[in-house]
Amino acid sequence: MIVNGWLQSARKVESPHYNDRPTGVEISLLVIHNISLPPGQFEGCFVEDFFQARLDCSYHPYFREIADLKVSSHLYIRRDGELLQHVSFEKSAWHAGVSSFAGRNKCNDYSIGIELQGTDELPYTTAQYAQLVKVIAQLRQIFPKITAERIVGHCDIAPGRKTDPGASFDWSAVRDAIT
């Protein structure tokens, strides 16, 4: 169930990195990403801290490289399947950056971003896929313009700039489960 843009089954961890969606714009795209901080490591709450603009940059050298970035996603699915929501679906999360889908720019304006804790190379977990499929079903009930063809990777909306969710993401399993 979604109440005021918040999925009730998700742990709410609000991010300051969002803006209002343009007036009259309907959500019609779902973008799947991956993230791990530090890269390739899955312990700790560094992704949540990063999305909340409170990452301790002294903890790891890589964190100094990303210190000035302002990034968020609507949802984040940890390796164990835990679901967090950082931005209301009524707002634009800052997940897509410079992007375009089907000739339309600024994907943040009309999309929902879901980050999976992971990397392009390592397999995602069964718990993540189960949670992702469940979330997609819920979102598609509320946002019917998100058709199977409009569920894409970051690589699809920012080719040459982004590669996630990567070769390790099982698109066929997800598509089979949602159709």
N, C-alpha and C positions, 0 to 999 in steps of 0.2 A: 504494500500500500504506500502511496506517495501522498504526503500532506504538506502543502505549501512549498512544493518543490523538493522535499526531503523524503528519501526512501526510508521508511520506518524500520526496515530490517538492517540498515547500515549504522555503524557507529559514527556519530557526527563529530567531525574534527574540522572545524571551519578554517578556511583559508582567506586571507585578505586579497588574494590575487584573482580578481574577477571584475567584470563590469556588467552593466545592464545590456540585455539583448536589444537590438534595434526594434523599434515599435513595429508590430505586425508580422515579425519573422516567426515562422513555425519551425520547431525542431524536426529535422528530416534526415539527419545523418548521425551515425554512431562511429566513433573512431577509437580503435584499439591501439594501445601503446604498451611499451614496457619501460621499467625503470628499476634500478638498484643503486643504492648508495652505501658506501663507495661502490663503484662499478663492479659487478660480479659478486657482491656480498649481500647477504640477506638478513643479517642479524641487526637488531636495534630498530629504532624508530626514526632513522635519518630521513626517509622519504616524507613522513608526516611533518617532521621539523622543517624540511625544505619547503613544502607546500604552505606551511604556516609562517614562513619568513623568520624562523628562529633557529636555523641550522648553525651549530657551533663550528665555525670555519677553522678553528685551531685543532680540531679533532683529527682531520685527515687532510693531506696536501690537496687532494682533488676538490675538496670543499671550498678552497680558496679560489679555484678556477670558476666555480659556479655561484660565488657569493652574491653577485649583483643580479643574477637572473630572477625573474619573477614568473613563477610557473605554478600551475595548479591543474587538477583534473576534477571532474565531477566525482568520479568513483575511483577507488584504489582497492585492488584485490591482492592480499598478501599470499604468500606461498601456502599457508595453511587454510586458505579459503576465506579468511576474515574479510569482511566488506566494510570499507570506510567511505564516507561521503565528505568531500571537502567544499563543494560549492553546490548551491541549490540549482536544480534543473532550470529554474526561472531566470538564471543568470548565465553569462558567458564565462566559462572557465578559460584559463590561458594555457591550453594544451597543444593547440595546432600550429601556432606561429604563422609564418608566411605559408599559405596553403590555398589549394583550389580543388574543387570536385565538380566534375561535369560542367566545366566552364565557369563555375561560380567561385569567386575568391572569398577570403575571410571565413574559413570554415568554423572558427570559434562562434560566430554569430548564430549559426543554425545547427550546431552539433552538440552531442554529449560525448565527453572524453572519458574513457575507462583505461586506467593504468593497471597493468599486471606487474607484480613484483617479479622481475626476471631480466633475462638478457636475450639477445637475438639467437645465441648459440645453444643455450641450455634449455632442455625441455621444461615446459610448464607442468604444474602438478594436476593430478586428477581433481583435487579439491578446487583449484582455480577454475578449471573448465566447468565443473558442476556449478559453481557460483556464477560464473559468467553466463552460462546458458539460462540459469534461473533469472538473472538480472535482465538479460535481453528480452525474455518473455514478458517480464513486468513492464519494461520500458515500451515495448511494442504495443501493449494494451493501451497505454496512455498517449503514446506518440505514434499513431498508425502510419505516418509517412516514413518511418524507419522500416523500410522493406529489407529483405535479405540482401538485395543488391546495394543497399545503402549502409551496409555494415562493412567498414573498411579498416585497413591499417594506416598508421601514420605514414608509412612508405607510399601509400596510394595517393595521399593528398599533398605530399611534399617530396616527390621523387627526386633522387639525387642529393637531397638534404637529409632525409631520414630513412632508416631501414627497419624500424620496429613495426610490428612485433617480431619480425625476423623469421628466418627459415625454420626455426624450431616450433613455430606456432602451427597448430593443426587446424587449418581452415576447414578442411573437409569434415572433420568431426563436429566442429561448431555449426557449420551450415546444415549438416544432416540432423543435428539435434534441434535446430530452430525451425525447420521446415516441416 
